[in-house]
Amino acid sequence: MEKIAIDTEFIKLDALLKFAAAVGTGGEAKLVISQGMVEVNGEVCTMRGKKLRSGDVVKFQNMEFQITGA
C-alpha cells in the first residue's frame, strides 16, 4: 500500500488518481471512476469529486493508496 501525504484538509478522488500517477489524465480518471473501477474504503465509488481525507484507502486495479496528513 502506497501512502499519499496531503497538506490540505482533503483531496478529490480524481485528483488523487492523477497525483499518484494511477491514470495519465483527468479524462481517464473521470472514465475509470464513472465505470465503477475505483473503491474507496472498500466500496465502489462513482463520484469523481469524492473528498478523501487522512485515513481513507483507495483501490484501483492492483494499486492501493492510503491518504495521510502532512
Buried (B, 14 or more C-beta within 10 A) or exposed (E): EEEBEBEEEBBBBBBBBBBBEBBEEEEBBBEBBEEEBBBBEEEEBEEBEBEBEBEBBBBBEEEEBBBEEE
